[in-house]
Amino acid sequence: MTKPRNPPSLITMARADGEENAIEPLHLGARVRELRKARNWTLEQAAKQAGLARSTLSKIENEQMSPTFDAVRKLAGGLGISIPQLFTPPKTGQVMGRMAITKTGEGKPHLTATYEHELLAPNLMRKQMLPYRARIRARDMAEFDGWVRHDGEEFLYVLTGTITLYTEFYQPVDMRRGDSAYYDAAMGHNVVSTSQEDAVILWVTSLD
C-alpha cells in the first residue's frame, strides 16, 4: 500500500523541546524548490549546502515528508535565510535589486537650528525608510520650539559623544556611543548633546 503524502498545506515541525508546531502558511516543498532554483542549485548542491541527504531534500520538495525542526533549521541556514523567511514568501514576486552607496561626505545636507542632518541614500526614490546621520548641536531643551513629532517609527544609534534623549511619555535617558533606542516617532522627542563636542548619531525613520 502506498503511504499517503502529508497534506501540503500543513507542515508539522518537532521542536527541540519535544513539542510540535503546526504551520500553515504555504506549500513548503514548492517554496524550497523555488528558493533552490532561484540560486541555480541542483538538488545535490542544495542538499550539500544544507547538510541534508539528497533523498531527504527531494522528499521535502515533493511533499513526501514533513521536515523536523532540525531539518528546517538546516534548510534555512543552507539557503542563507531565516526560518520565518522559509515559511513566508515575498509579497511580490519581483525582486527590485535596488541599492544605494553613500560614501563619507556624499550625503545630502539638511541644517536646522538644533541638528545638522546628512541624508543617506538621497538619490534612491520611494524608500521605505529614511536613514540619516545627525550632528546634535542643541545643548538644552529650551533650544527647541516644542516637541518633534512625525509619522512612523524611529531608530537612533549613538556614533560619537553622549546625548540625552527626551521623550513625551518617558523620563530622559542619557546615552553614549553604542547605545540605541527604538520608539514611536509620533511621540514627542528631542535630543541634546551632553558631551563637550557635538554628538553624532545615526537615525533611521520608517516612511510607511
Residue pairs with C-beta under 8 A, 6 or more apart in sequence:
5 63
5 64
6 12
6 63
6 64
6 65
6 66
8 27
8 28
8 29
8 30
8 63
9 24
9 26
9 27
10 22
10 23
10 24
11 22
11 23
11 24
11 28
11 66
11 67
11 87
12 20
12 21
12 22
12 23
12 66
13 20
13 21
13 23
13 66
13 67
13 68
13 69
13 72
14 20
14 68
14 69
15 21
15 69
16 69
16 70
23 87
25 87
25 88
26 87
26 88
26 89
27 63
28 60
28 63
28 67
28 86
28 87
29 60
29 61
29 62
29 63
30 61
31 86
31 87
31 89
32 57
32 60
32 61
32 75
32 79
32 86
33 61
34 89
35 79
35 81
35 86
36 43
36 46
36 61
36 79
39 46
39 79
41 49
43 54
43 57
43 58
43 61
44 54
46 57
46 78
46 79
47 53
47 54
47 56
47 57
49 78
49 79
50 57
50 74
50 75
50 77
50 78
50 79
51 74
51 78
52 71
52 74
52 75
52 78
56 65
56 71
57 75
58 64
59 65
60 67
60 71
60 75
67 75
72 83
72 86
73 83
75 86
76 82
76 83
76 85
76 86
79 86
98 124
100 121
100 123
100 124
102 120
102 121
102 122
107 118
107 119
107 120
107 122
107 132
107 133
108 118
108 119
108 122
109 116
109 117
109 118
109 119
110 117
110 118
110 119
110 132
111 117
113 137
113 138
113 143
114 136
114 137
114 138
114 143
114 144
114 190
114 192
115 134
115 135
115 136
115 137
115 138
115 191
116 134
116 135
116 137
116 198
117 132
117 133
117 134
117 203
118 132
118 133
118 134
119 130
119 131
119 132
120 131
120 132
120 133
121 127
121 131
127 207
128 206
128 207
128 208
129 204
129 205
129 206
129 207
130 204
130 205
130 206
130 207
131 202
131 203
131 204
131 205
132 202
132 203
132 204
132 205
133 159
133 200
133 201
133 202
133 203
134 191
134 200
134 201
134 202
134 203
135 198
135 199
135 200
136 161
136 163
136 191
136 192
136 193
136 198
136 199
136 200
136 201
137 193
137 198
138 144
138 190
138 191
138 192
138 193
139 192
139 193
139 194
140 192
141 166
141 190
141 192
143 192
144 190
146 188
147 168
147 188
147 189
147 190
148 188
148 189
148 190
149 185
149 186
149 187
149 188
149 189
150 185
150 186
150 205
151 185
151 186
152 185
152 186
152 205
152 206
152 207
152 208
153 182
153 183
153 184
153 185
153 205
153 206
154 182
154 183
154 184
154 185
154 189
154 203
154 204
154 205
154 206
155 180
155 181
155 182
155 203
155 204
155 205
156 165
156 180
156 181
156 182
156 183
156 191
156 201
156 202
156 203
157 179
157 180
157 201
157 202
157 203
158 175
158 176
158 177
158 178
158 179
158 180
158 199
158 200
158 201
159 177
159 199
159 200
159 201
159 202
160 177
160 197
160 199
160 200
161 176
161 177
161 193
161 194
161 195
161 197
161 198
161 199
161 200
162 174
162 175
162 176
162 177
162 193
162 194
162 195
162 199
163 174
163 175
163 176
163 191
163 192
163 193
163 194
163 195
163 199
163 201
164 172
164 173
164 174
164 175
164 191
164 192
164 194
165 172
165 173
165 175
165 181
165 189
165 190
165 191
166 172
166 189
166 190
166 191
166 192
167 173
167 183
167 187
167 188
167 189
168 187
168 188
168 189
169 187
173 181
174 194
175 181
183 189
185 205
185 206
191 199
191 201
193 199
